[in-house]
Amino acid sequence: MDAESCVREIQVYNTLTGKKEKFETLEPQHVKMYACGVTVYDDCHIGHAMQAIYFDVIRNYLEYVGYKVTYVRNYTDVDDKIIKRSAERKMTPKALVDEIIASSERDMEGLGVRPATHEPRVSESIPEIIEVISDLEKNGYAYSTADGDVYYRVRKKSDYGKLSNRKTDELQAGTRDLVKGDKEDELDFALWKCDATEGASWDSPWGRGRPGWHIECSAMAKMYLGKSFDIHGGGRDLVFPHHENEIAQSEAANSCKYANVWMHSGLLTIEKSKMSKSLGNHILISKFLQRFPGEVLRLAYLQNHYTSNVDFSEQVFRTAAQRLLYFYETMRELDALAASATGPVALLPEHKPDQIIEAYHHEMTNDFGTVGALREILIGFRKANELRQGKKSPQKAHTAAAYARVFRELLGVFGILGEDPDVFIQSLKSKIVADLGIAESKIEGLIADRKAAREAKDFARSDDVRKQLSDLGIELMDTADGTRWTVIWKEDV
């Protein structure tokens, strides 16, 4: 079944309007999308993975249903934190940035997050940033001070606050900062900062300095997507002030609407607490990938809608790992059944794999509803597992092949089921038992003991070995090809 034929309309929640809207592109069948990337002063943690995974899937789905997608995700490589960290580590800002970007790229690859179409760095976009600031000056929205700083006049933008539903008078009442130096108003924010830090400053019409945080994204989005584009994404914590200020700058500089749709992912907590190093719940992506394949984190996130706040725990990761084992073990069985499929044969009438595709699109076209889509896929897996019962037949083989194709196609959009089942199952099981502190040699030894007991018709001993393995969280499956084992990851194991 063709994906495009299943999709008539996509509804997307737009933070700017506060409602779901029919998704329409500025150019026919071409989506232009920007998402704020990481500030590269430290290695990425699993909170950074949240936005990366969600917008990776959104991009994948849009391409799946026939859109061309130009996706821009930047690297913020000019920032106070970078200057501070590079000084602490006695290295240049450039050396630190290159190291962290390389680390981030390894992390994203490990998570199956595809590179964006363009991944610009702020440091390589300085001329474009200066151009936008100059346009703001010409239009009366920016002013420079005697110190060489440049600020944006917030009050001049009459609709400032439209994204976050804030009014300038309320912002003034809520601030405690005093007007400093030649800054006209306490609400005004920096576009350019006077600074001569070696390796993190550039010449400009206002003197040597570096750009403010907000102007960077406005300039890089314009470089690759134009003055107006379709989707701007990011975490909910960026709505104010970052995204609000992006809108103010870009619309004042370009005299047109900035992004049509604003999409924001939720926030992450670990067992109801904010993730932080001081609490000991700060999980680097690289450390996570030592314990689990990247698909585990993808599935753990996609079991939640992208707009939802997500709370992770050890049990959430274990449940996601267990479900992935179920998916891959089912795929291994379906592939084995499908291997004998030859010639045009009708599917078993009680099995309709294409209905899964229709149900999947029904969920995904409703604001990229991965939760409902996964639910429909899981129903399909349960139905497909019925094929493992009874005798083989040509119809059963073709039905198994149809299910396997559908599952790989749909979960492939989610970045799941992309590995060979045997390889993935062995890798995941090895990681799980190592994490549990169980030697695989012990499992294989007990399985050999059980085999010997069964051959000796010592069924009491055989049952005792099975129980020993079960107590470890290992479940045995006796098949025509021998005994296989999987992990039933219990909370108390």
N, C-alpha and C positions, 0 to 999 in steps of 0.2 A: 504494500500500500504506500503510495507516494505521500511524503510528509506534507508537502504543500497543499495537496488536495484536502487534507484534514483540517487545515487552518484557514478560517475565514477572517478572524479578527483577534487581535491580542489586546487585552486590557492591562494597563499598567497603572500602579498607584503613583501619583505625582505629588511629591512633597510640596511643590510650589502652589498647587491648587487645593491640596488636602483631599483629593478624591481619585478614584480610578477613572481612567480615560482610555478611549480608543487610541492605540498607538499608531501614529502616522509619521512617516519620515519626510524630511525636507526634500530629499531626492528619491525618486522611485526605486524601491528595493535596495537602498543603500543606507545603512545605519552608521552614523558617526557618533562615537561614544568616547567619553573621557572619564577616567577614574583617578582620584588622587593616590599617588604611590607613597612609599615609605620615606621617612627621613633617615638617611643612611649613616647613623652614628654608632649603631650597635646591631648585633645579630637579631634576626626576626624571631618573634615568638608566635604562638598559635593564634593570638589575637589578630596579628597582621594577616594570617592565613584566612581569616573569616571573609573579609572583603574580597581578597584575591580569588577565593574559591567561588563565592557567589557570583561575581561578575564574570568569571571564566565560564560558568555554566550558562549565564544569561547570554553571553556572546555565542557559545556553542549552540544554544537552542535557536537563536536568531539565524545563524548560518544554516542550521539543520532544516529550517522551514523556508530557506531560499533567499535570505538577505545576504548581500555583501556587507561585511562589518569592518569598518576602520576603527580600530581600538587604540587609544592612547593612554598609557599609564606611566607617569613620570617618576623620576628619582629626585627627591629634594636633597641635593648635595651641597647646599649653602645654608648654614644655620648656626645659631649660637652653640647648640649642643655639639655640633661637629667640631667647631673651633675649640671648645672646652675639652672634648674627649681626645682630640689629636694632641693637644698640649699635655694632657695627662699621660698619654702613651709615648710622648716625645717623638712624634712623627708628623709629617706635613698633612694638612687637611686632604690633599689629593690622594696621598698614600692610604689614609684611613678610608676614604670614600671608595677607592678601587677595591680594597679588601672586603668591605661590607657589601658592596654591590655583587662581587663574585660570590660571597656567601649567600646573599639573597637569591641569586640565580640558581644556585645549587638547591636551596630550599624549595623554590617554586618548581623546579624540575622533579624533585622528590615527591611533591604533592600532585604532580600531573597538571600544574597550571601552565597553560601555554604562554609563551612570550606575547606581549601586545604587538600590534602592528608597528607602533612606534613607542620607544621608551626613552624619551629625552631627559637629559640632565639639566638642571638649572644653570650650572656653570657653563654649559655649551649654548645657552639661550640668552645671554646677556644683551646682545644687540636688539633682539626682539622685545625684551623686557623694557629696555630704555625707550624704545619706540612707543610702546603703549603708555608709559609714564609721560612722555612728551606730548602725546595726543591728549591725555587728561589735562595737562597744563594748558594746552591751546584751547581746550573746551571749558576752561575755568573750574575744573574739578580738582585740580592739584596745585599746590604751592610749595615753594622751597623756602627754607629758613637760612639765616646767616651762617648756621653751623654746617650747611650742606645736606641737611635732611630734606626729604620731600614727603608731604602728607596729602591724604585724600580728604576733601571737604564732605563729610558725611551728610550734613544738613542740606547741602545743595541737591542731593538726590531725594526727590519728594517721596518716592516709594521705597526708600531704604527700610529694610526690615520685613519685606514681603515674604521672604522664604521662611523666616523663623517666627513670623507673626509678632514682631516687636516694633514698638514705636520709638522714635528718637527721644521724645520727652521722657519715656519710661527708662530708656537707657541712661539718660543724664541723671535721673533721680537715683538710679541704682549704682552709680560709680562713685568711688572714693578718690580717684586719681585727680590730682591738681593739674592745671594747664602748665606745662613746662616750657621754658625757653620761648621760642617764637611760635609755638604751636597755637593755632587760632582757637581751637575748641578741644575739650577733653575727649570728645567722641572721635576725632580724626585719627586715622591710623596710618602707619608708615608705608610708603611705597619704595623709598630708597633711604638707606641709613649711611651716614657718613662713617667711614671705617677704613683703616689702612692695614688691616691684618694681612700679613704676607700669605699668599696662596688662597685668600678668600675675599679679595677686593678687586675692583675694576675701576677704570677711568670712566667718567660720565660727564654730561654737561653741568652737573651739580658738584663735581669734585669726586675724589676717589671714595668708593663705598661699595655697598652690596645691596641687593634688592630685599624688600620686605617679603614675608612669607606669602601673602595673598596674591600679590601681583604676578608671582612666578607661574601659577597655574593658568591665570588669564592669558598670559603671553604664549605659553606652550600649547594650550588648547587652540588658540588662534592660528599658530604656526602650522598645525597639522590638520585642523578641522574647519578652519575659517571663522568668520565672525559669529556665525550662528551654527548650532549643531543639535543633534537629536537628544542624546542622553548624557547627563553628568551624574556620576556615581561617587559614593564614598560612604564612610561610616556616619552614623547619626550624630556622633560627637563633633563632626565637622560642620554641621548645619550653621551654627553660629560660634565664632564670627567668620570662620574661613569661607564657607560657601556664600554666605550673605555678602561678604566683601568682594568676592569674585564677581558676583552679579553686578554690584554697584560699579566696580571698576570697568568691567567689560562693556556694559551697556552705556556708560558715560563716554567711554573712549570710542566706541564703534557706532553709537546712535542706532542700535537695533537690539532685539532680544538676544540673550546669550544662549542658554540651553532651554529647549522646549520641555524636557522632562527631567526632574530631579529624583533620583532613586537613592535611598539610604538604607544600608544594612544596620542591624541592631548591634547591641553591645554584648561583650562576653564577660561572664563571671565564672569562677571556679568554686564549686560548692558554696554558692551564694555570696562569695567575696570577690572583690575586685582583684584581678591578677597583679601581683607585685612581688618583687624580690624579697622585701622585708617579711612577707607572710609565708615565704617558701613555696608558693604555688605558681611561680613564674616558669612557664614551660617553653623552652626554645624549640623551634621547628626541628632543628637538627637533632635535638635530644629525643623528641617525639619519634622521629624517623628511625632512631636506633631501636625503638621498641615495637613499632608498628609500620606497616606499609602506608604510603600516603593516602591510599583509598579509604583507610579507616577514618582519617580525619575528614575527608570529603564526605563520606556517608554520615558521620556524626553531625556535621553542619547541615547537610541537605535534608536531614530528618526534621529540620526546623525551617520555617519560612524565612526568606532573607531579611524581612523587616523585623523579625522577632528578636528579642534579647535571648541569648543562649546561655545556659548554665551547664558547664561540664563537670564531670566527676570521673573517678576511675571506672565506675560501673558503666558510664556512658560509653567510654572507649571500649570496654570489654564487650558490651552488647553490640556495638558497631562491628567489632572484629568477628564476633560470633555470626552475625548476619552475613558478613562477607564470605565467611567459610561456607555458609549455607548456599549462597548464590553460586560460588565457584564449584562446590561439590555437586550441585544440581547440574551446572553446565557440563561438568565432566561426564555425568551420566547421560545427559541429552546428546552430547557429541558422540558417545559410544553407541547409543541407539541409532543416531542419524547416519552413522558410518555405512550402514547397509542400504541406505536409500538409493534406489535406481529407478530411472524412468519416471514418466508422469503418473503419479498415483494420488488419488484424492486423500485429503486429511480425514482423520476420524471425525465423524459428524458432531460428536459432543465436545470437540475442542475447536475453539475459534481464536487463534492467536492474534489475528488482526483486530479483534475487539479491544485488546490491550492497548494497541496503538491509538485507537480513537479515544479511549478513556484517558490515556496519558496526555494527549493534546488538549482534551477538555480541561484538565488541571493546569497544564503549563501555560495555556493561553489566558488563564485567570491570574495575572500578575506573577507568572513564573512559579506556580504552586508545586514546588518539589515534594512537599509533604504528601499531598494527594496523589501525585504521580508515582511516588514510591509505594504508596498503599496499593495502587492498581497493579503495579509490577509484582508486588509480593503476592497478591491474589493469583496472578498469572503463574508465578512459580509454584504455588501450592497445587494448582490445577495441572501444571506440567509434570509434577512429581507423581501424578497418578499413572503416568506412562511406564513407570518403573515396575508396576505390578503386572503379572500375567505374562503371556507368551509374546515373543517378538513377531512383528508382521510388517509388510511393506508400508501399510497405512501408518502404523505406529512410528516407523522410521522417518517417514516424511513429516509427520506431525511433530516429532522431536526436532527435526531440522528447522521447521518453521518457528517453533518456540525459541530455539537457540538464536536464530537470526533476529527475531524481534527483541529479545533481551539484550543482545549485544548492541543493537542499533539504539535502543532507548537509553540503556544505562551508559552507553558510550558518550552520549550527550553530557552525562554527569561525570565523565572521566572515570567510570567504573567498568569493570569486566574487560579491560584492555589487555590483560595478561593471559598467557597459556594457563589453563586451569591447574594442570599438574605442577607446574613451576610455582604458581602463586600459592597453592594450597601448602606445598612443602615449605615455602619460605615463611608463610604466616604461621604455620604450626611451629616451626623452629623458633620464631621470635616469641610466640606465646609461651611455649614450655620453658624457654630460657628465662623469660620474665618471671615465670612461676618457680624457677629454681629447680626444674626437673631435667635430668639428663635424658636425651633421646635414646641413648644406649640402654637406659633402664627400662624405658617403655618397650623397646624392641626385644629386650631380654625377657620381660614378662610375657610378651606376646609369644615368643618362642617357647617359654615354659608352658603356656596354655595350649599351644599346638601339640606339644609332646604329651600333655595330660589327656587331651582329647583323643590322640592316636592310641593311647594306652587305656582308653575308656574310663579314665579317672575323672569323672564329671564333677565330683565334689571339688577336686583340686582346680579344675578348669573354672568352675564358678567362683572359687576363692580368688583366683588371679583376676578374673573380670572385675570382682568387687574391689580389689586393690587398685586397679586402674581407674575404676569409677570414682573411688575416694580421692584420687589425684586429679580428677576432672577429665579423664580420658575415656571416651566411649568407643567400643569396638563395633565393627560392622563386618560380618562374614559374607564374602561375595564369592562368585565362581572363580575369581582371580586371586583369592586369598583373603586374609584378614586386613582390613584397613582400620585406621584409627583417626578420630577427630577429637577436638577439644570442646568439652562442655564447661565453659569457664564460670564456675560457681563463685559466689561472693565469698564463701568461707574457705575456698581452696587456697 
